[in-house]
Amino acid sequence: MQIKSLILKKTQHFHTGHRATGEEIVSDIHIGESLNLGGLVLDNEKFAIYDFEFPLDGLISLTPFLLNQITIDFKNKRLTIESSTSLQVRVDNQDFEMPLLIHNDKDITIGIATHVLINDKLSLLVNIDSGAGFNVYRFNSRYIDTLGLVADNLKSEYKNSSFKPESGNTFYYATLDSLSNIAKNTSVNDIKVSFVEGLIYEGIMGVNWLGEIITIDMKNKKFIVQK
């Protein structure tokens, strides 16, 4: 998918958000005259600008896809914006569907979440973030005791924030028996996880564990998955 360049105009508006680890991020809001995402043309789209050193040119948020289904194909390293015809092909070839929940903050930031099952006994509502990385599973440290673990027996370290070096969080590391969606259509075993003090969610994780081809359908509040 190609992203064509655009002209940004700064507005008087700003947005205050938070990283999963709690740091406050205040961003100026800009408007793009026209954004072309692989043929999907978006006029007057909002952009948040935050100036810091990071090895990325930028991030595509979920906001443009609230009414447009998008597919992440890990096998072919491809991002596809679906048409009604191509979406039906995804549905016909799916292995399973699973529900997703949406958090919409003034149409500026959108997050998605789903319920998962840990060790076949603990159900948590976790945020799904493709930018979290492959095989990344992070949970709030309050669940260490719930899972019968002892914090003092776990390897731990304090990490300073890459966004705000004066802030940081303590990470505890463990291996859990299993993680699955509630319907147990997909699962991973013997997973290395981290429990994070100050995590603002019950959990947050990448999306690759669901399958190789994942369609995010926020309009119908579901994931469409091919393993």
N, C-alpha and C positions, 0 to 999 in steps of 0.2 A: 504494500500500500504506500503510495507516495503522498507526501504532505507538501503542498505548495506554499511558498513564502507569502507573508501578509504584512500589512501595515497596521501597527498598533497605535491607538490613541488613549492616553491616560485620562482617567475620569477622576472625580472628586471622591470616589468611593474606595473603601478598603474592606478587607475581610480578615477576621481573627479566627484562626483554626488551631488545631493541636495535633502534633504527631502522636502516634500510638503510645510513645513513651512519656507523653505529657507536656513536652515543650510547647509553649505558645508561639505561633507563627503569625505575624501580621503582614499581610501582602496588599500592595496596591492593586486596584482593579483597572484593567485596560480593556478596550473594545477593539476587536479586529474587524476591519471592513468586510472581509470575506475570507473564510477558511475552507480550503478544498482538501478533504480527507478521502483520497482514493475515489473521487467522483461524488462523494457526499459534500454538497456545498452548504456552508453555514454562514449566514450573514449576521453581523453584529454579535458575534460570539464573545463571551467574557473570558478574560485571561488574568490570572493572578501572577504578579511578578515579585519574586523574592530574590534578592541579590546576595549570593554567597558562592564560595568555591566548592564545586561538586562536579564529578566527571560525567555530567549529562548535559545535553543541550536543552532538555525540557521533558515534561511528562504530559501524556495525553490522559485527561481525566475521563470519568464515565459520563460526565454531564452531557456531551453531545449525543450520547447513545441512549438517552432515557426512552426514546420512542423508536430507536433503531437497533436491531439486534446485531451483535458483533461476535465474531468467532476467533478464538485464539487457537492456532494449529501449531502445537509444539513440535510435531514430527517434521513438518515442512517449514517451520519458522515463518509463519504467515499470519497476518492479521486481515480479516475479511469483514467488510460491512455487508450484511445480507440483504438481498431483495426478498420479496414474498415467495418467488420461485425457488431461490437457493435455500431459503429457510425451510421450505417444505422438504427438500432433499435431506437437510440435516435431521429433521424430525423423523423421516422415513428410515434413516440409517442409524438412529440413536441406539445406544445400549440402555440408557435410562435417563430419566429426568429427576431433578430434585429442586425443592422450593428455595427461593431466595427472598430475603427481606431487604428493604431499601430505606436508607436514611438520606433525606434530602434537606440540605440547609440553604434555603432561599434560592434554589436553582444555581448556586455557586459551587457547592461541593456535594457530591453524591457518593455514598458508600453502600456496599452490599454485604450481607451477612447470611449465615445459614446455621442450622443446628447440627452439631456433631456429637458423636458418642466416643468417649475415651475409656479404654479398658473395659468396654462392654457394660459400664455402670454409671459413668458421669456424663450427663448431657449438658453441653455448653453452647451458647450462642456466640459464634466467632465471626469476626470480620474477615472477608476474603479479599486479598490484595495481591494482584498479579505482580506488583512492584516489590513485594516483600522478599522475593527470591525463591529459587527452587528448594524444596524440602526444608522450608523454614516453618517452624511450629512454635509459637510463643503463647504463653498463658499467664494470666495474672498470678502473682505469687500466693494469693490467698488459697489457691487450690492445692498447694503442696501438702498441707495437712489433710485435706479432703481425700486425697489419693493415697493416704497412708505413708507418705514420705516424711523424712525428717530433714529440715533445712540445714541443720548443722552437719549432716552427713553428706551433703551434696557439694560438689565442686561449685565455687562461686567466684564472681569477679565484679568489680565496679567499672562501668564503662561511661566515659564522658560522651556527651552528645556531639555529633558531627555538625549539628546546626547551631547549638549553643554550648560551647565547651565548658562554660561555668556550671552547667547542669549535667546530671547523669543518673544512672539507675544501676541497681545491683541485679545481676543475672545469676540464677541458679540452674545448673545443668543436670538433666536426668534422661533415662531411657524408659519410655512407656511401652507397654505390651502392644497396644493397638489404637488406631484411630479410624473411624468410619463415619459415613453419613448415617442418619437415623434409620433409614430403610436398609442399610447394609448392602447397598449396590456396589460400593467400592470401599476399599480399606487399605491401610498400610500397617505393617507390623514392625515391632522393635524399633521405634522411631526415637531419634535424638531430639529432645525438646529443651526449651528454656522457659523458666518461670521468672517473670520480671516484676520487681517492685515498682509500683507506680504506673503499670500499664493501665490505660484508661478503658480497655475492653476486657471481656472475659477471656478472649483469645484473639489472635490474629495470625494468619498464615497465608502462604502462597496458594496457587490454584492448581499446580501441576499434578498433585496427588489424585485429583478427580479423574483424570484421563488424558489422552493425547490430544483430543480435539474437543474444545469446550465452547459452547455458544452461550453468551450472556444475554438473556432475554428479559430485560427489566420491564418491558411493556406487559408481559404475561407473568412476571415474577417467578422465573424459573431458570435453571441451568439445563442445557441439553448437552449430553455427554456421550462421546464415543471413546471407548477404552483403547 
